[in-house]
Amino acid sequence: MKLTKLLAPMAFALTISSYAFADEAYDVMKKFSTLKAPDYSESQMNLDVIEKSGKVDHQVMMQYGNRKNGLINTVFEFVTSKESKGTRVLQMEKTAKDDDRWIYMPSLRQTRRIPSSERSKSFVGCEFTYNDMSIRHVDDDTHEMVNANESITINGNTNGAKYGTATYNCWKIKSTPVKKSTVEYSYRYSWIDKNTYLPVKMEYYDKKDTSKLYKTFIIEKVETVTGATGIKYPLRRSCLITNEITGRKTRVSVTNIKWDKKIPDSYFTQNWLTTGKAK
């Protein structure tokens, strides 16, 4: 019997296994991207930009969100800092096309649409991009299971935070963008917690040098929050993103949470962006 015939069953098994891993990776990322969200959300988001020198620029923004027909609309309003106070951002999730985003700049007294070409740029000067501030659709990437059972420990006691440490049992998945022009990285690794389906860590790799780590994202604190209707949701209480090239970091922590408490639809309009007033 030829060697190729002997190896054929093994090759077939490996092929089936690789497809199964790809399917599993897709299913995990699908679960994450479709985690149940509250119908309404309101919170205070504390934004700390931490320079390599240790200097911290602290800003506060209010976040309001609603879910209509399964799609999430979100607005952010900066309420502190001379540079950004009064800046407002509106994001509206769409199906089968790019989400809509607008920004109101008080210094210019005008609202403008954020084009797709700018969505990989910095979100109001921090290490998060506009892409980071929204949920990425699962079909925007191809997904590969790297490790189906990996333990990872997150240290939440860095750069002034005191969240302790936590160990998670995760899936490690590699995701590669289908349209590379729409993002600021070549691919990313995600460590998805098997309990909450949240990505407790993500690594983004450079576009030009694909072996070079560009940014690291971690969830410093995960909590469960009960909304006004009694439904429980996993919450990313504090997240830290690090630019591995410059050493600059940004932390977003969430306080004063109100979920499933009705918010007027007028918040999610360009009129609110301009006036800051809801009917």
N, C-alpha and C positions, 0 to 999 in steps of 0.2 A: 504494500500500500504506500502511495506517495505521501511524503511528509505534509504536503499541502492539504491532503484529505484529513490527515490526523489533526492538523491545526485548525481546520475549518470550524469545528464545533466551538473551539475556544474563542476564535475570532468573532463568531456569531454571538457568543455569550457576552463578550466584551462590548460589542456594538449595542446589544440590547441594554446592557448595564449603563452605558454612556447616555443612551436616550432616556433611560429611567431617571438618571441623575439630573439631566436637563429638565425633564418634566417636574421633578421634585423641586428644583431651584425655582422654576417658573411659578409653581403652586405656592411656594413660601412667599415669594415677592408679591404675588397676587393677593395673598391674605393680608400682607402688610399694607398694600396700597388701598385695600377696601376695608380697613378697620373701621368699625362703627364710629361715626363722629356725632357729636351732639347736634340737635337741630339749631340751637343757638349757643354762641359762646361769647363771653366777655372776660377780659383779664388785663392785668397790668403786666407789661413785659419790660424788664429791666435789662438794658443793653450796655455792657461794659466792653469797651475797646481797650485792650491791654497791649501797650507797646513793648518791644523787646527790652527797653530800659526799665520796665515796671510801671511806668506812668499809666494811669487809668483815666479814660474819658467816660463818664457815666451819663447815660441818657435814659429817659423813660418814655415809653409809648403805650398807648392804649390799643387793644386789639378787639375787634368785634367781628363775629362770623355768623353766617346762617347757612343752612343746607336746604336747597330747593331742588326737588326732583332728583335727589341723589348727588347734586353738584354743590360744591362749597364755594361761597363768596366770602372774602375776608377784606377788612379795611384796617389800616394802621394809622394812628395819629400820634405824632411826637408832641409831647407836652412840656418838655424841658429843653434847655440848651439854646443859646442865642442863635446858633447856626441852623438848627433844625426845627425849632419850635414852630408848630403850625403846618409842618410838612405832613401830607396825607397820601397814602397809597391804597389803591383799590385793586384787588385781584378777583377775577371771575372765572371759575373753572368751566371749560367747554368740553363737549364730547367730539371726538374725531377731528379736532383742530386745536391749535395753540390757545392757551388760556389768554384772556384779555387782562391787561394791566395798565393802569393810569397812575400818574403821580401829580400832585399839586405842590408847587414850589411857592411859598409865600413871598420870597424875595422878588420873584418875577410876576406874581399875582396871576398865574395861569396854570391850567391843567393840560398835560400832554400825555399822549399814549406812549407806552414803552414798547418799542418794536422788538421783534424776536431777536434781532442782532445785538440788543443790549441786555438780554436777560441773563447772560453769563457774567455781567459786570457787578461790581460791588453794590450791595443794598445800603444806601445812604452812608457810604464811607467805611463800612465795617467788613469783616472777613467773610460774612455770609453774602451770597449772591441772591439775585431775584429768583433764580432757580431753586436755591436752598430754602427759600421762604414759602415754597409751594410743594404740593405732593406730585411726584413724578409718576406718570402713567406707566404701568408695568410693560406695555408693548413698545415703549420708547427705547427699550434695551433688550439685548439678548442676555440670558442668565445661565451661569454655569456653577454647579455645586462643586466647591473646592474641598469642603470637609463637612460631613453631615452631623458631626458630633464633636464640637470644639468648645472647651471651657476657656472663658476669658474673665479677667478681673479688672474692674474699672476703679481707678483711684479718684475719688471726688474731693480730695483735700489739697488741691493745687491752686496757686494764684489767688489765695485768700478765701477759697471756698472751704466749707466744713460739712461735706455731705457723707463722709466716711467712704468705705470701700464696699464693693459688691461684686460677687462672682456669678456669672451667667453661663448656662448651657446653651450653646448657639449652633445655628447653621452658618457656615462661612460661604458666601456666594460672591462670585465675580460677575459684575454687570458691565456690559460694553454698549455704549450708545449706538443706536441705529443711525442717527444723524449727528455726527461728531461736531458739526458746525454750530449746533445749538447749545453746547455745553463747554465748560472751560477745562475739561480734563479728558484723558484718553479712555480710562476705565476706572472702576472703583471696586473695592472689596467691602462687603457688608457683613457684620456679625449680627444675625437676627436672633434675639432671645426667644427660646422655644415656649416660654410662658406667656409673654405679652405680644409677640410678633413685632416688637419694636427693634430697630437697628441700634444697638447699644454702642456700636463703634462702626465708623466707615473710614476707609482710606481712599484718597483720590490721587491718581497718578498723572504726571505731567504729560502735556500733549506732544511736546517735541521729543523729550527723553522719557519714553514709556516705563523705564526702570526706576525713575526718580519719583519719590513720594512728594506730592505737592501740598496736600492738605489732610489733616486728620480731624475727624469729628467724633466726639464721645457724648453720651448722655451721662451726666454726673449724678443725676438722681431721678429715679422712676417712682411714681406714686400712683395710687388708685384714687380717683375722685368720683364722688357721687353727685350727679346732677339733680336739678330741681324736681325731676320726675322719678327719681330713685334709681335710674340707670347708672351703672358704674363704668367708668372709662379709664384706660391707662393714660397717665400724664407724664410728659417729659418736663419735669420740674425745672431742671437746669441742664443746658447744653453748652459745650465748649468746642469751638473750632479753632484749629491752629494752622497758620500758614508755615509749613515746614521750611520754606525757603527764606522768608524774612524774619521769622520768629514772632510775628504779630499774632495776637489772639483776640477772639471775641466770645464773650459769654452772654447767653440769653437765659434769664431766669424768670419764672412766672409766679405772680402773686395775685391776690384779690380775685379769685376765680369765681365766675358765675356761669354755670352751664345749664342749658335747656330752659333758660328764662327768656321769654320773648323779647326780640329786638325789632324795632320798626324797619320795614323794608327800605325806607328813605335813607338809611345809613349807607346803603350799597348803591349809591348813585353818584354821578359826576357833580350834581348839585351839592351834595354833602361834601365832596372833596373841596369844592370852591368855598363854601360858606362855613363848614364845620357845624352846621345846624341840621337837626333832624326834625321832621314834622311829627 
